[in-house]
Amino acid sequence: MSTDTTSAPNFIRNQIRDEREAGRTGKIVTRFPPEPNGFLHIGHAKSICLNFGLAEQFGGDCHLRFDDTNPAKEEQAYIDAIKEDVSWLGFEWAGPVRFASDYFDQLYAWAQHLIREDKAYVDDLSPDEIREYRGTLTEPGRPSPYRERSVEENLDLLERMRTGEFAEGEKVLRAKIDMASPNINLRDPILYRIRHAHHHQTGDRWKIYPSYDFTHGQSDAIEGITHSICTLEFEDHRPLYEWFLDNLPVPARPRQIEFARLNMNYTLTSKRKLKLLVDQGIVDGWDDPRLPTISGMRRRGYTPASIRKFCEMIGVTRADGGLVDIAMLYHAIRADLEDNAPRAMAVLKPLKVVLTNVPEGHEETYEVPGHPARDDLGVRQVPFSREIVIDRDDFMEEPPKKFFRLAPGKEVRLRNSYVIRCDEVIKDDAGEITELHCSVDFDTLGRNPEGRKVKGVIHWVSAAHGVPMEVRLYDNLFLEEQPDRDKDADFLEHLNPESLVVCQAIGEPSLAQAAPESRFQFERVGYFCADRHASREGHLVFNRTVGLKDSWAKALKKDAQKKG
């Protein structure tokens, strides 16, 4: 199956290529401008890959700039996590990390400039009154009674706002544009609000903070950004973005381009809702492997390459393509780990097997490839002894016709070892199976048995040599494809009670040395990652990244057959 994604649509890349070929654009400068009010998620990963990827492809620069205009919701921990996520994805920003707060002095000077040009005024209306005066989509707004204050009064009031003379909500600075505009964003938008909040970069120096709309375009202009790329919800803000550039003495004129955001089924990417899950303890922090945060995906076992591949596969368009199937994301990580993850055997639901014709104390060791197609991943030593464990799901007392695993009187091959036959089933007083007694055909190591065909192969671990470990089986956090589809319902009603199942498992000895975040294919089970937070000495924890079955690859194959 081909997984080539070079044909995935990316209208911005095509547009920049055309501009370059026509000589209309020089050096490309983009930016990734997150708010430090939460951890980044898969939607941000799409934006990161787009902005940094365009800069890489066209030999330009991409800036990392924090939009830190709301200190009440921002934390240094978020800043540190965001920087780590961008670096982990494999990208480098040009120059130092930048902050919108670096430009607060210039923004304030430009606010004064707008007042002097009679294009901004201080308004005393309350937030509710401002909403009322703004009008609706079908009715024009009304001018504020404070709209015609003099330049001198407005300059004086703004300075007194800056020094903290007024209470929060008592006054705002607004642009003077057009209260009858069909675009509500142009109906005298707010430029500054009073906030008596300590800022993580500027301390207590400022008592007023600029709005996103007043900050963003001017920050782009200061930095010489050529292409200011954002999601479609900002399309209606573009006329305001351009109005500021037209009415301020900015040093450059960036261009805003919008693209469709990522919406994925069985997933939420609202930072507010993700924070609620974290704050209520429904998940284990921002890097819980069930969350679509980059740090959560990293802890679950996703690789930077797989996330970048997924972002390339889904493409970049202006059209809202609806929900992206999460199976596409699973396909991207499976394809990566299939090629790069070493193999190991682990039994998640151990059932003891005594090999009755193997002498007490007998041991053998098999040298097994670390990966069937990768000599560079070396070999591992797999010990064999009289007592082993197999997975309970690989045994049935009364199996159906096509059950090719172990059953009373039936044979099965132990992976990389002998064929065994189940001779006896041992149960406790409650009738529960406690162990199996089996016999080994010693003539079957590396070859088929004489005169009969054994179809089944199962994984196993030597009971004497296996290492105990905790295995966490992660699944989708939500049962509903669009958990927040109904705005009037509580999205928490759709939580999947089986999103985390914990198993006390036994793994082959090679897993004892697994480094944090190392990834493996547990043969016949799935792909797993050593948890980076399992700090207790000798305590192994593995997180399931994804199972072995690839529904997306199957769908692609079926589609290709139809086209053929």
N, C-alpha and C positions, 0 to 999 in steps of 0.2 A: 504493500500500500504506500502510495506517495503521500508525504506530508509537506510537500513544497508549499510555502506560503508567500512566495515572492509576488504572486498575483493578488494578494489581499489588498483591497482598496485602501489608499491613503491619499486623499485629495490634497492635503496640505503639502505633502512631499512632492506630489506632481506639480502643484502650483509653484512651489519654490524652485523646482527644477526648471520650469518654464521661465520664471523670472530671471534666473541665472543665465539661461541660454540666450535670453533677449537682452541681457546686460542691464536690467532694471534694478538689480539688487547686488549690493556688494557683500561684505562679510555678514553672515547670518549670526544674530545674537538672540537667543531665546532665554526664557527664565522659568523656573519652577517655583511658585510662590505659595507654599502652604501656610495655613493658620496654625500656630502652635497651641491648639486647644484640644488635641487628641492624637491618637496614633494614626499613621497612614494606612489606607486599605487598598484593595485590589483596583478600585477606581483611580486612586492616586497613582498606582503603578502604571496604569495606561498613560496618564499624563506625563509621568517621569520618563517612560520609554519614548514617548512622542517628542518631548522637548529636548531631552538629552540626545536622543537618536538623531533628530534633525541636525543638531549642532555637529554631531560626529560625522554624519554623512556628508555635510556640505563644508566641513573644515571650519566651523564657526565656534562660538562659545555658548555655554548655557550657565546662567547664574542660579544659585540657590538663594532665594530671598524670602525671609519670613514676614508674613503679613501680620505684624504684631500690633494691631491697633485696638485690641480689646483686652487689656491686661487682666481684667477680672476673671477671664476664662483661660488664661494662658499660664504655662508652667515651663520651667527650665527642663524638666524631665521630658516633656514633649519635644522640645527643641533637640535634645540629645538623641532621642529615639528616631526622630525624622532624619537627622544627619546620618545615623547608623544605617537606617533603611536604604537611603540613597546610595551610600557607599557599598552596602552589601549587594545591591542589585548590579553593581559593577560600573557605576558612573562617577565621574569626577566633575565638580563644578569649577568654573573659571574664577580665579581670584579668591578673595575671602568670602566667608559666609556673610550675606548681607541681610539687613533688617530694614523694614519700612521706617522704623524709629530712627534709623540713621539720617533720615531726611525730614524729621519733624521741624527743624528750624526753617528749612527751605519751604516746606508746605505752609508753615505759619506765615512766612513772608508773602507767599503767593495768595493766601487768604486775604491778607491786608491789601494786596494788589487788586483783587477783585472788588473789595470794598471801595477803594479809591476810584475804580472804574464804574462805580455804581452798579455792580453786578453781584453783590452779596450784601446781606443785612442780618442783623441779630434779631431773632424772633422770640417773643415771650409767650407764645402759645404753648399750651401743654401738649404732650404727645397725643392725647386723645383728640384735642382740638385740631392739631396739625393733620391728623388722619381725616377728620371731618371736613376741613377746609380743602383737602386735596381733591375731593370729588371722587367719581367712579369711572369705570371704563366707558360709560355712556353719558356721563355728565361732567362738564368742565369744573375745575376747582375755583375757589374764590381767593382773592389776594388777602394775605394777612393784614390786620390793621397796623402792624409794625413794619410793613414792607417799605414805606417811604421815609424811614428815619434818615437823618443826614449822614453824610460820610463821616463827619467828625464824631457824631454820637456812636455810630457803629464801630469805629476804630477804638473808641474809649471803652465801650462795652466788651468788645472782644478781648482787649487787654485785661480787663478786670475779670473776665471769665478765665483767662489763662492763669491768673495769679490766685484763683481759688476764692474769689469774693462771693460767688453765688453757689447755691445748692444744686445738686444733680437734678436735671430735669427742669430747672428754672428758666434756662435760656438755651438756645441753639444758634449756630450760624448757618444760614441757608444761602444757596445761590439764587440769584434773581434771574429766572429764565422765562418761563411761560406757563402760567397757571391754567391755560386753556389748551395746552398741547395734548394731542391724542395719545402721546406717550407719557404715561404717568411719571416715569423717571425724570422727565424734564420739568415737572411742576415744582419748581423751587426746592430741589433736593437738599438734604441736610449735609453740611460740610464738617461741622464740629459739634460734639456733645460734651457736656461737663461730666467728668468721671473723677471722683476723688479716690483713685486706685493707685497702688504702688505698681510700678512697671518693672519687669525683670531686666530691662536694659537701661532705662533712663531714671530709675528710682522714683523719687517724688517730685521731680522737676516740673512735670506737666500736670495740669488739672483739667485739661481738655484733650480730647483725642479725635483725630480725623476719621471720617467715614471711609469705608472700603472704596467707594466710587471716587472720592476725592484723592485718595492715596495711590490707587493702583496705577492709573495711567501716567501720573506725574513721576512715580518711581520708575516706571518703564522708560520714560523720557530721559530722566537723569542718568540711567544706566545705559542708554543707547540701544535699548531693545528694538530689534527690527520687526519681529513677529511676536505679538502678545497673544498666545494661544489659550483659549478658555472654553468651557463647556457651553452648551446651547442656552442654558438659562440666563446667560449674560448677553445674549443677542440684543434684547431690548435695552440693555444698558449702553450699547455701543454708541448711540447718538450722544449720550452724556459724556462718555469717554472722549469722544471727538470734540465736544463743546469745550471741555477744559483745555484740550490741546490748542484749540483755536483762540482761546481767550486768555492764555497765560504765556509768558515769555519763556517757554520750555526750550531746552537745547536740542531736542530731536523730536521726530514724529513717528512713534511706533504705530503699527497697524494691528488692530484686534481681529482675530479669526476664531470662529466658534466651531466646535465639533460635538458630535453626539457623545454623551457620557455613557459609561458602562453600567448596564443593569443586568444582573445575573440571577437566574432562578435559585430558589431556596437560600437566598442570601440577602442580608441588609447591609447597606453602606452608609446609612445616616450616622454621622458621628454622635449625634445626640442619643440615638437609640443604642448604639454600641456602648456609649458611656453608661447608659442606664443598665445594660446587661452587666457591665463591670461593677458599677457602684452597688447594685443589688446582690452581688455575689453569685449571679446565675452562671457566670463563667469565671475562670481562674485568671483574672487580670486581662490586660490588653493583648497579651501574647498567648492567650488560650488558643490551642490548635483548632478549635471549632470556629473561631472568628475569621473573617476575611481580611484582617489586618496583615500587613506585610510581615510583622514580627510573629504573628500567630501562624502564618503559612510557613515561615522559616522554621519555627519550632515543630511544626507538623512534619517537616521534611522536604518541603518544596525547595527547589534549587533556583538561584538567580536566572540560570539559562532557561528553565522551564517557564518562569513567569514572563521573561522577555519574549519567548517563543509564543506564548499564549496571546500576549498583547499584539504581536505581529499578525497572528492568525485572525484575530477579530477585526483587524483593519481600523481605519479612521474615516468616518463619513460624516456628513451633515444630517443625514436622515436618521431619525430614531428607529433603530432596527428592532425594537422590542427587547425581549429577554435573551441574553446569551445563555446557551445551555451549559450548565456547570460540568457536563460530561466533556466539553471541549478543554476545560482546564485540567480535568483528570487525565485526559489523553496526553496533554503536553508534558505532565510530570511523569506519566508512565513511560513515554517514549524516551525521555532523558534517563530515567533510572534503569530501564531495560538495557540500555547501552553501557551504563556507567556504575551501577550499584553492584558490589560484590554479593555473592550468594552465601547463605547460611541456612541451617535447619533449626527450627524452633517449634516446640509443641505447645499450643496455647491451652488445650484442655487435656492434660496428661492422663493417660491410662497405662498402668504398669503391665509390662509383658515379661514373663519369665521364659527364657529359651531353655527348655528342660534338657536338651542334649548338648548344651554348651557347658563345659566343666566350670566349677566354682573357681574364681580367680582368673579365668581366661580373659585375655585382652588382645585385641588387634587394633591397628591404626591404619586408616586409609588416607592416602594423600589425594586430596580432591581439588580440582581447579577453583580458584577464587571466583572466576567468571568463565562460562563456557566458551566465550569468544574473545577473551582479553587475557593474553599471556602476561601482560604487564601488571595484572592484579594478583599474580602469584598463586600460591596454593595454600590450603589449610589442612590441618590434621584432624581427622574425624575418628575418635576412638569407638570401638565396638566391644561389648561385654555381655555377660549372661543375662543381665536385666536391662531392659530398655523401656522407654516410654513412647507411646504413639498417641495420636489425637483420637479422642473418643468418637469423633465423627467418622473416623476411618474404620469403625467396627460396627456391625449390626448382627444381632442374633438371628433375625429373620429377614434377610435382605431381599429386596426386589430383584427381578430378573437381571437387570443391567447394572447391578452394584458390583463394581470391579475392585472392591477393597477387601478388607478382612472379614471373615465370617466363620462360624464353626465348620471345620472340615475343609475350608477353602484356603487357597494359597495366595500370597501376594509377595511382591519383591520389596525389600527395604532399599530405599534409594542408596546407590553406591555400594550395596552390600548383597546379602544372600536373599534367596527365596525362603519364606517361612510359611508354616501351616498352623492354623489354630486347632489345637487338640482338646482344650478344656476351658470352660468359662467359670471363674470363681466369683461367688456372690456373697454378700454379707447377709445377716439375719433379716434385713428389710428387703432383700431381693435385688439390691443394687450391685452392679458389676464392679468388683474391686480390682481384679487383675485377670489376665489371660495367660494360659500356658500354651506355648507354641514350640514347634520343633524346626530346626534349621536343616535345609538341604545344602550340605557343605560343597556339593559339586556345582553350585550355581553362582559362585563369585565371578563376576565378569562374563558369564555365559548363561545361555538359556538352559532350563532343565531338559533332560532327555525324555522324549516321547509325550510331552504335554506343553500346553501354552499358558503362560501366566500373563494376564493382561494388566493387572493393577500394579502400581508403584506408589508407595506411601513414604512420607518422611518420618523420622524417628530421632531419638537422642539417647545416648548411653546414660542410664540412670546414675551410674557411679561417677560419671564425668561431667554431666550436664550442669549448667549454671542457672540458679533460680533468678527469675526476672519478672518485673511487672510489665505487662503489655496493655496499653490503652488503645482500645478500638474506637476511633473517632468516626462519626458519621455527620451528615448535614444537621445543623443546629435546628432547622425548621422543617416541619412536615408539609407545610403549604408552599406552593411554588412561588407565590408572591405574598409573603407574610404580612406586608403592610399595604396590601391592595385596598382593603376596606379602611378608610381613614377614621371611621367612627368606632372600629373595633380595636381591641387590645392585641397588638401583635404577639404578645407573650402567650396568648392562647394557642399559638401554633408551634410552640417549642416541642422538639422531638425528645421524649423521655429516654430514648435509646441513643442519644447523640454521643454518649460516652459509656462504654462498657469496659470494665477492668478485669483482666485475666492474670492469674498467678501462673506463669508459664515456666518452661524449662528450655534453655537454648544450648546449642553445641558450645564447647569450650572456647572456640575462637571469638565468640561474642563477649567474653569477659573483658577483653581489652578494647572494646569499642569506645572510641573517643566521642565526646559530646558532639551532636549534630552529624555524626557519621551515619550513612544510609546503607541499607541492605535490602536485598530481596530475600524474605523468608520463603523458601521454596514451597510451592503449592499453596501459599497463604496470601502473600501480598508484599508491599513495600513498606519498610519501617525505618524510623529515625531514632537514634539514641537521644533521649531528652536532655537538653542542656541544663536543666534545673535539678536533675537528680544528683544531689551533692553528697548524699550519705555514702560513706566509703563502702564499696562492695555492693551497693544497691543499684541494680541496672533497671532502667525504665526505657521502654521503647514505645514510640507513638506511631500508630498506623497512619501512613501518608495516604495510601490508596490501595485498593484491591488489585487483583491481577486482570480481571475482565475489563475490556475496553469497549464500551458501548458506542463511543464516538467513532472509533476506528471501524467498527462494524457498520455503522450508519454511512460512513464515507465509502466503504467498499460496496455497499448496496447501491448507493447513488451512482458510483462509477459504473457498476454493471448495467444500471438502467440506461445511462448515457451511451454505453458501448453498444 
